[in-house]
Amino acid sequence: MPRAELDAAHITDPALRRSYELCRGLHARHGRTYFLATRLLTPAQRPSVHALYGFARWADDIVDEPREHEEPARCAERLSGLGAELISGIRSGSCSDPLLAAVVDTAVRHGLPSELFEDFLRSMRMDLSVRDYPNRDALGTYMRGSAEVIGLQVLPVLGAVVPLDEAAPHAAALGRAFQLTNFLRDVAEDLERGRVYLPADELAAHGVDRELLLWCHRHRRTDPRVRAALVEQHALTREIYRFAEVGIGMLDPVSRPCVQTAHALYSRILDRIEADDFAVFTRRAVVGKAYRARIAGAALFRAVRARERGAHRPAPTRGARP
């Protein structure tokens, strides 16, 4: 992690600096779109965002990339141990774990309640045993921990020009929109892991079940019934993006270019899915480099202007509440 970022955030302890560097590496390796957008934040904000996303990727890897011959029960034990150490650290105010030290420091700095992390780990454990979601309420319970809490964790780091409680529903919705986009893009990949993240009752309304999805995956084609179901899911996700977008104007001006960029790049994936006629079993929807560069360039200009206007807040001190 660039020294300037750690210095700007007043992170001076050598062990803590190494922990933030570890989290930044995880974020850079696993979260290309998020990491790109993070470059638009002030240097003081970046370490906390890297810590939160780095931790999320670490926990997600325990579930999706288990060690050789590791059983789900053992993965669950590792998640429980990770959670227990994290929550203990948040409550005591410090942690010596090489990875969790930065996460605990971020949580304490920004007053993040431990419940957000508990909800996240609960959803990660669900991935070890739950393979289908009967309806949107059930899927929503999962997404509360796996996506919405990420937006809620990052919100105090970004800051807002309105009370955080007012911006929170939009921050949670943005996390939900990002994950629903992943679910649409990665239908085939999730099937390979034995999971279906689309509500079973909504699929059934179009005559779609797991067997038909598996048939599409085997034959690398999208059955018309599956396409109709995906079109519906696509439209619902668009609605969530529109609601989430309202919250961008509620953020601290210096943080808006970052969130606008993430919003634009991820919603562009929906554009690509639609342009590919929902051929999610044939190709993975990606955002082209030229579009990414154009969006990032425009956002960088806005970010620099916001900083020049002195819109950003001072870096929060340890234990401060936004």
Salt bridges, closest charged atoms under 4 A:
GLU5 OE2 - ARG39 NH1 2.90
GLU5 OE2 - ARG46 NH1 3.03
ASP7 OD1 - ARG17 NH1 2.97
ASP60 OD2 - ARG57 NH2 3.41
ASP61 OD2 - HIS30 NE2 3.11
ASP61 OD1 - ARG57 NH2 3.80
ASP64 OD1 - ARG195 NH1 2.79
GLU68 OE2 - HIS69 NE2 3.35
GLU70 OE1 - ARG78 NH1 2.89
GLU77 OE1 - ARG74 NH1 3.10
ASP105 OD2 - ARG109 NE 2.61
ASP105 OD1 - ARG318 NH1 2.35
GLU118 OE2 - ARG91 NH2 3.79
ASP119 OD1 - ARG122 NH1 2.70
ASP119 OD2 - ARG144 NE 3.47
ASP132 OD1 - ARG210 NH2 2.97
GLU148 OE2 - ARG176 NH1 2.74
ASP186 OD1 - ARG185 NE 2.90
ASP186 OD1 - ARG284 NE 3.41
GLU189 OE2 - ARG193 NH1 3.16
GLU192 OE2 - HIS217 NE2 3.09
GLU202 OE1 - ARG136 NH2 2.78
ASP223 OD1 - ARG225 NE 2.97
GLU232 OE1 - HIS206 NE2 3.29
ASP252 OD2 - ARG313 NE 3.45
ASP271 OD1 - ARG238 NH2 2.15
ASP271 OD2 - ARG268 NH1 3.89
ASP276 OD1 - ARG272 NH2 3.59
ASP277 OD1 - ARG227 NE 2.70
